[in-house]
Amino acid sequence: MNKTAYINDRLYELNTGETILSFVKRHMNDKAIPTLCDAPNLDPFGACRVCSVDVAMEAGGKTKTLASCHTPVSENSYIYTDTDNIHRLRKNIIELVLTDHPLDCLTCEVNGNCELQDVAAQVGIRDVRYPAGDNHLHYEKDKSHPYMTSDLSKCINCYRCVRACDEVQGEFILSMSGRGFDSKIIKGLDNSFMDSDCVSCGACAQACPTSAISDVFQSKSVTSAEKTRTICTYCGVGCNLEVSTKNGEILSIQAPYEAEANQGHTCLKGRYAFKFYNHPDRLKSPMIKKNGKLEEVSWEEVYNHLAQKFTSIKKEHGPDAIAGISSARTPNEENYLMQKFMRAVIGTNNIDCCARVCHSPTALGMQRTFGTGAATNSIEDLDHTDCILICGANPTDAHPVTGARIKQTAMKGATLIVIDPRRIELAKYAQHHLQLRPGTNVALLNMMMYYIFSAGLEDKEFLDKRCEDHEMLREKILGLDIDEMEQITGVEKEKVKAAAIAYASANAAMEFHGLGVTEQSQGTFTVMQLADLAMITGNIGKKGAGVNPLRGQNNVQGAADMGAQPHQGAGYHDVTDPILNERYNTFYGTKVPQHIGYKIPEMFNAAINGDLKSMWIIGEDVVQTDPNTNKVMKALSSLDMLVVQELFMTETAKMADVLLPGASFLEKSGTFTNGERRIQKVQQVVEPIKGTKSDGQIIIDVMNRMGYQQPDYTPDGVLAEISQIVPFFAGVTWNNLGENGKQWPVAKDGTDSKMIHIEEFKRGKGKLYYFDFKESPEIEEHGKDYPYIITTNRELEHYNCGAMTRRTGNVELLTEDVLLIHPNDAKANHIEDGDMVCVESPRGKVDIKSFVTNEVKPGILSSTFHFPEVMLNIITSDVTDTEALCPEYKVVSCRIRKSKGKYKSV
Amino acid sequence: MSKNLSELSGRKGVEENLFDKMGKLAIETGAPSEEDLETLANEFLIGKSTAFGTTTFYDFLKPENKGKKAYACNGSACLCAGTQPAVIAQLKTKFKAEEIGHMTCLGRCHENSAFYYNGTNYSGNSIKNIDEIVTNKSQKIDSYHCEAVGNVVLTETYEGLANHYAPFKSALKKDPTKILEEIKTSGIRGRGGAGFPMGSKLEFCKNVDNETKFIICNADEGDPGAYSDRYLLEQRPHSVLFGMMISGYVTGASWGILYIRAEYPESVAIIENAIQELRDADLIGENIDESGFNFDLKVIQAQGSYICGEETALINSIEGQRPEVRVRPPYPAVQGLFNKPTVVNNVETLAAVHFIIKNGGSAYAEIGTGKSTGTKLICLDSFFNRPGVYEIEMGVSLNSVINDLGQGFKEPVKALHIGGPLGGIVPEKKFGDLTIDFESFSTNGFLLGHASVVSIPETFPMIEYLEHLFDFASYESCGKCFPCRLGTKRGQELMTKAITGEHKIDRYLLEDLLHTLEVGSLCAHGGGIPLPIKNTLAYFDDELSDYFAN
């Protein structure tokens, strides 16, 4: 028999532990009890007391007035939501609130969408009887920030902003000052938004029930006519966004509370950095280079030109003289079409995507060890973990919503281990920060395993039952010279030991990794070691555990799933396998080549060698973001025809022979697959701006022009085609994805998978590998002459080459790339904070402004490549991961000196 | 409250306490500098806003406190005694006006004229020697009458460390459950005001499975008129500490924290000295008396905020959060200090434990009225012919307290404000109806509270006392819940405007306001202030009617 209680004398079932508020809302409706300080994603707080109800413990018994938001329902209690007593109380509280609130509703930004206004109307307040007294109507507006605004004269002291900053983002930028009647919301030490350390996530603005804290887009105003739910383009978290539009123009963005991927939260990129979409810089017409100059042409002309050129190059040099780089920022459907174009229409496997330069080692390494190149668990598993190991990732900047969730988990008491050369934000919250020398992950993870085996903390049962080669691994690991490893990594062995024991002793330990793992010469090996670590401790196939790559771009997972890689087609089928090849041939109705194509770095080499004649690059600024800029530029200029499909005139677009104006994520439909394998619907918010087309349609137009029959682009149509060839998409349809998408593998009946490798690994048994640490060739060859190591990173405000974010208010928040340098190194080189520094590597030199900080160790430098003004990749190297050919952005030998002039030799 | 901030603050343990550090940073100048706050924020990862927000809450940490040199008491007893204008005038001969602040009740209600200077409290005739105090830092020992009537529990003579702690040592040899049984048998109820059975509280905490637990002594005796806790802290420090140590043993807590108000500098020094004695005698620390029980004690000095006497606000305060009242559940016994199980007990409650452990729970239960067992300290202000601290058995008549112990009033008194600012106002005609116990007070529409007694003389206008109460409630409101933050302020304004004649009080509005405060407030601060106001309206209608519009 379930527990019950009465609401207004009617009996209802109750859930153990639920509050009266949730009980009543569940059985009646959302507005059955008015509230002001309660919010869907915040803990009960009990400030406004408007939610009070009368409760008796027996029929007709004496009632007590209780705040419903924080009082658990007592079994068999009698709850009265609407008595005269409650009416009187609610009305009188609102009357008190209105004694210190401006009565200018008609001109207020949130008029019609103000919770105070709603509640006042609900309780029927007519006048304020108190004589005029002290008030706070004189507070001035804060308009200092490109996004955030505040007008504390409208503040009702519900603390929702303070709690959002704490419980959602975990930043503590907001608090209250003073006490009692004069308590007032503060930012930092009572600064402006701009002068505070605010990360502009906007959680406070979304939480505020009035217009006291808002944003420049007035996202709570009701002027919008339409709301469209779509998925953010800025990283692999896959935040759901609710975009408000009016007359075909985007007004603002909020985060839906019921979204599983982001639970009402998002970051400043997702929420605020959308103004790039109709920026005047958008490319608005196809262009063809004529007499060395890009000229606007019609779509008709550009399609004819492309069809004719591709055909002639193919005829003259063979299909392998053409290569494509698909975009991990575009939907699955467009990636699928692009690889299909290259394979079925051109007839080459020369298709790759930016996963090459970020997570190709993850896909490869996890395929080798587990059988599947994707996250084993879901982000929601953070609620079930008691240890988090972050290796080579900086989630609070690069995956802010997951970063915030990790921080929340750590602040709730989970053990946090950070392996990173930088003292990243999360390292401050970590019990164990192993600050290793860049490029020594393999040595460090071997040390971790050494201490786990030495202490006998491995999960023997799991190893026996589910893994192979563990005796080999154990033997190799225990044979290591641990002092040598300590020397190599620069991390005291006792620290590694403590972290290893913490990880291995946890009931459920969860790994996250990022580009600090993959973008190294031993990247794939490191991924495999992370898999080893999870397997030897039995952290696979259970909640709160697993190996979870934080995918960089929004659809890196999807681009690889769709076959935008040269060795595997759609659904990860090996292109060299004759049976699978036959499947593709039948499905595409053409002959698909059976030899592996070029990976991106190989494409550049082939172009320089003259083997590659044409490239079609979609949404990827390889000049600014691929390593060794000068070489990339040399490669691109060696081509007969460079086709670039872009939103803006990027550094790569500038070199194009043919330029195709694509559409942004806000202008098209399709699906993105986030880092936890969640396929979610991207839904067109506005029409592509005049002169542009959706990227999928452009590809289809060219396919048709070249004689391959492909129906016009519809997201459901292409998805239906994909579900027939990609096995783990078998049960995916546009309609059954619903609001929150599905996590692949999706069975035919539509059942999806929060976790994989539960009973057994995709490949059967999990395979353990051992790897010796090997110094990067970069250090071996250049370490002596170039004694510093620069390791590249990302900043919260910008996304990759910055083509989008630099065309939003974000550029006011972070204006340039800077060089992180340790105070000792700065001093030794006579560099003061803010001085320009010349950083020179064997490839070239760049000038960059210094930022003196303890975030890096002596000898280590760090910087970003968000800005073309610096072009940091001039100095990065050609060294790649030995297995997946992912470039080694993280270990670059260099030397520094205080700059005399400007060295940007592009 | 923030669970995250509780966790972050707790990461540094009790030794490296955030709030303690904030207090120390204010010693030099009266408020921590912005640079210091930034350093603290980085050290504890709590954000600058938290550091700033917390310090601006407290009278003795907020930026406005910078440069204050002397503080005059503005508690109810000193107000009624009318001594403070003269004190302030005298202080002004030595200090600039902006160098003089206020402290609400220094616990010198027995002789008034109270002020604080340079870490010491003064009262009575001391203000006349202000020249000497400032030049020679002379100190006058505070003395007041102290007497027990009937069974002696709280005022028992201290017999030296070894004798005093012998029952503790023997307790360590027994099962904690046995000790808890004694406390439950005693029937002792919390003396802080709410009267919750101590044994139940300890039992809740004992039953929670957690390696880390805390015992907190609430020594934030903020009620104007009360100085009985001060008496115990200064005169019977080892009784208080004993009670904490036993509580620790019963619940499995390994830390005891005494949260002592800043207005009692002498209490802090005396308790710290007593803790040192325990440490020297190995009565605290690791593996006490080979029992396997670890327990240590630490004093944390409050920084001037009445609301910190509320247990959840007190917990937030120790954590260095803004001392805003938390919602319950979770109850502190389950999730308290640093999110760990915590028992908060009043000084007087803890001090009674020595008797219970030494003589057994039933010996204690035999004293008093059955529902209100044991003895109670009661403190009388300077309107009595014999002010002082008295230990009486629960159930003694109020008239006997007034006439036998206090030996009557020095001048005509029309009402007693008993039990602190949130206690009832007992008019003279009701004196004969009351006995000193929880039940008698509540059935008569009053509140025993902490049993402080402030006399309101015939000459003192009740409308001004109402203004004082609302003003105090508003000034000390934490500001978290809407009814209290706004309601106490508007109440004060209604009274002030009535006094000045600017606006007569709308009776219905005042009734609505009192209803909102009483049933709507989050804690007993906003919820309690209507009681004395309603008492006054009920018993002094004649005196007040001119101030009302209807």
Chai-1 contact restraints between the chains, C-beta under 6 A:
chainA,res_idxA,chainB,res_idxB,connection_type,confidence,min_distance_angstrom,max_distance_angstrom,comment,restraint_id
A,P44,B,V327,contact,1.0,0.0,6.0,A-B,restraint_1
A,G46,B,V327,contact,1.0,0.0,6.0,A-B,restraint_2
A,G46,B,L522,contact,1.0,0.0,6.0,A-B,restraint_3
A,A47,B,K480,contact,1.0,0.0,6.0,A-B,restraint_4
A,A47,B,C481,contact,1.0,0.0,6.0,A-B,restraint_5
A,C48,B,F482,contact,1.0,0.0,6.0,A-B,restraint_6
A,R49,B,C481,contact,1.0,0.0,6.0,A-B,restraint_7
A,R49,B,F482,contact,1.0,0.0,6.0,A-B,restraint_8
A,R49,B,P483,contact,1.0,0.0,6.0,A-B,restraint_9
A,R49,B,G520,contact,1.0,0.0,6.0,A-B,restraint_10
A,T65,B,V519,contact,1.0,0.0,6.0,A-B,restraint_11
A,H70,B,V327,contact,1.0,0.0,6.0,A-B,restraint_12
A,L89,B,T516,contact,1.0,0.0,6.0,A-B,restraint_13
A,L89,B,V519,contact,1.0,0.0,6.0,A-B,restraint_14
A,L89,B,G520,contact,1.0,0.0,6.0,A-B,restraint_15
A,N92,B,D512,contact,1.0,0.0,6.0,A-B,restraint_16
A,N92,B,T516,contact,1.0,0.0,6.0,A-B,restraint_17
A,I93,B,F482,contact,1.0,0.0,6.0,A-B,restraint_18
A,L96,B,L486,contact,1.0,0.0,6.0,A-B,restraint_19
A,L96,B,G487,contact,1.0,0.0,6.0,A-B,restraint_20
A,R129,B,L509,contact,1.0,0.0,6.0,A-B,restraint_21
A,Y130,B,R490,contact,1.0,0.0,6.0,A-B,restraint_22
A,P131,B,K497,contact,1.0,0.0,6.0,A-B,restraint_23
A,P131,B,H503,contact,1.0,0.0,6.0,A-B,restraint_24
A,G133,B,E493,contact,1.0,0.0,6.0,A-B,restraint_25
A,D166,B,S2,contact,1.0,0.0,6.0,A-B,restraint_26
A,D166,B,N4,contact,1.0,0.0,6.0,A-B,restraint_27
A,F172,B,I46,contact,1.0,0.0,6.0,A-B,restraint_28
A,F172,B,G47,contact,1.0,0.0,6.0,A-B,restraint_29
A,F172,B,S49,contact,1.0,0.0,6.0,A-B,restraint_30
A,F172,B,T50,contact,1.0,0.0,6.0,A-B,restraint_31
A,I173,B,S49,contact,1.0,0.0,6.0,A-B,restraint_32
A,L174,B,S49,contact,1.0,0.0,6.0,A-B,restraint_33
A,S175,B,S49,contact,1.0,0.0,6.0,A-B,restraint_34
A,S175,B,T50,contact,1.0,0.0,6.0,A-B,restraint_35
A,S175,B,G53,contact,1.0,0.0,6.0,A-B,restraint_36
A,M176,B,G53,contact,1.0,0.0,6.0,A-B,restraint_37
A,S177,B,G53,contact,1.0,0.0,6.0,A-B,restraint_38
A,S177,B,T56,contact,1.0,0.0,6.0,A-B,restraint_39
A,G178,B,T56,contact,1.0,0.0,6.0,A-B,restraint_40
A,R179,B,F57,contact,1.0,0.0,6.0,A-B,restraint_41
A,R179,B,C478,contact,1.0,0.0,6.0,A-B,restraint_42
A,R179,B,G479,contact,1.0,0.0,6.0,A-B,restraint_43
A,G180,B,S474,contact,1.0,0.0,6.0,A-B,restraint_44
A,G180,B,S477,contact,1.0,0.0,6.0,A-B,restraint_45
A,G180,B,G479,contact,1.0,0.0,6.0,A-B,restraint_46
A,G180,B,R485,contact,1.0,0.0,6.0,A-B,restraint_47
A,F181,B,R485,contact,1.0,0.0,6.0,A-B,restraint_48
A,F181,B,K489,contact,1.0,0.0,6.0,A-B,restraint_49
A,S183,B,G479,contact,1.0,0.0,6.0,A-B,restraint_50
A,I186,B,S49,contact,1.0,0.0,6.0,A-B,restraint_51
A,G188,B,K48,contact,1.0,0.0,6.0,A-B,restraint_52
A,G188,B,S49,contact,1.0,0.0,6.0,A-B,restraint_53
A,L189,B,E34,contact,1.0,0.0,6.0,A-B,restraint_54
A,L189,B,K48,contact,1.0,0.0,6.0,A-B,restraint_55
A,L189,B,F52,contact,1.0,0.0,6.0,A-B,restraint_56
A,M411,B,N4,contact,1.0,0.0,6.0,A-B,restraint_57
A,M411,B,E7,contact,1.0,0.0,6.0,A-B,restraint_58
A,G413,B,E7,contact,1.0,0.0,6.0,A-B,restraint_59
A,K428,B,L45,contact,1.0,0.0,6.0,A-B,restraint_60
